[in-house]
Structure formats: structure tokens, C-alpha cells
Amino acid sequence: MRFPSFPTIVRTFYLFGNATTRRLPTTSLRQPTLRSIPTIPFLGSLFGTSTRNNMSYPVQKTDDEWQAVLSPEQFRVLRKQGTEAPYAGEYDKHMPSSGTYNCAGCDAPLYTAQQKFKSGCGWPAFFDTVPGAVVRHTDNSFGMERTEIVCSNCGGHLGHIFKGEGYPTPTDERHCVNSISLKFKNDGESKV
């Protein structure tokens, strides 16, 4: 018997855990939309997100204010600690020689192009951050202890850190970051 590969298993959990397509009645103004699956308490405890402390961040907005400036998918990932599908993000294979990766929520610089490396995990990987750019929290979802990383300026969920995987990087850490949590700026590009 052949078992499915790890990426196949991850995609399956993502598919069943995050979104399904539901058709709404079609009119000239309505398009089919992507809806979240209702929460199942048992699965929520297994696949929930971190148990964060109630920290305060310099950029404070209500959910309504965040929804006004973020796309629905960005809001789901950044503000509700979601995860985008593996190998689907804009920056997974993006390998510039210079520039910075900023928070998609507040535009704070998080990573430099020199800190990015190819990990093959399906999400952008970095070995270090801009000093003071991220805050680490313990995440006990998936029945294991992981380290969640959030933007230190707005508290937006970025992804997780994994240590000791043996990548040839200076820190032996892999910051596994959702592409949708980032926006890339070339050197010399002005902040908007």
C-alpha cells in the first residue's frame, strides 16, 4: 500500500479545514464566492492556532478596520491566524538579490532578500529577520508545540519557526511565512 506524500496530506487538510466553494444564486451582480467551512470543535482543538498572550502592538485596528484595508484572504491569514495553501504563494519561488519583505498589514519591514533561502517546503523561508521585526509565541495546535511568529508592529500572523532541520543557514532556523502576509519592495522603492 502506498501512502500519500506529505504535501498531498497538507493540501488535503488545507482543503477541508479552510475553504470550500459554495455557489450563491447567480445574478448579474453576484459571483460565486469562497466560504469557510463551519468550525468543528474537535478539529478546532487539533488544528487551532496559538494561545497568544493579550499583547499590545503599536498599530491597533478593529476587525472592521482591518477588513477595509486587507483582502478577505489576507484578513483570514494575518488577523485570524490562517494558513495559505502550500506551493501557491506569490513569494514561494521569488528569489531577488535585494529588497525587503514587508508586512502586508502595516508595511513594516520584516525580512531582507538576503535572508531568504530555498527550503522546498511550499512557503517562503527565511533564516533571520530584520532586528525586532517579529514576536514569537508558543503555538500548541496540531498536537505539537511550535513557535508562531507575528509582526511586532501590528500583530499580524506571519507563520511559524522551525529549528534544527539542518539547512545550511547561519541560524539553523526556518521562518516558514505565508506569502499573503508579505509584500515585497525593491531597494529604493518608497513606502506608500
Stockholm file with secondary structure:
# STOCKHOLM 1.0

chainA/1-192         MRFPSFPTIVRTFYLFGNATTRRLPTTSLRQPTLRSIPTIPFLGSLFGTSTRNNMSYPVQKTDDEWQAVLSPEQFRVLRKQGTEAPYAGEYDKHMPSSGTYNCAGCDAPLYTAQQKFKSGCGWPAFFDTVPGAVVRHTDNSFGMERTEIVCSNCGGHLGHIFKGEGYPTPTDERHCVNSISLKFKNDGESKV
#=GR chainA/1-192 SS CCCCCHHHHHHHHHHHHHCEEECCCCCSSCCCEEECCCCCHHHHHHHCCCCCCCCCCSSCCCHHHHHHHSCHHHIIIIITCCCCCTTCSTTSSCCCSSCEEEETTTCCEEEEGGGEECCCSSSCEESCCSTTCEEEEEECGGGSCEEEEEETTTCCEEEEEEECSCCSSSSCEEEEECGGGEEEECTTCCCC
#=GC SS_cons         CCCCCHHHHHHHHHHHHHCEEECCCCCSSCCCEEECCCCCHHHHHHHCCCCCCCCCCSSCCCHHHHHHHSCHHHIIIIITCCCCCTTCSTTSSCCCSSCEEEETTTCCEEEEGGGEECCCSSSCEESCCSTTCEEEEEECGGGSCEEEEEETTTCCEEEEEEECSCCSSSSCEEEEECGGGEEEECTTCCCC
//
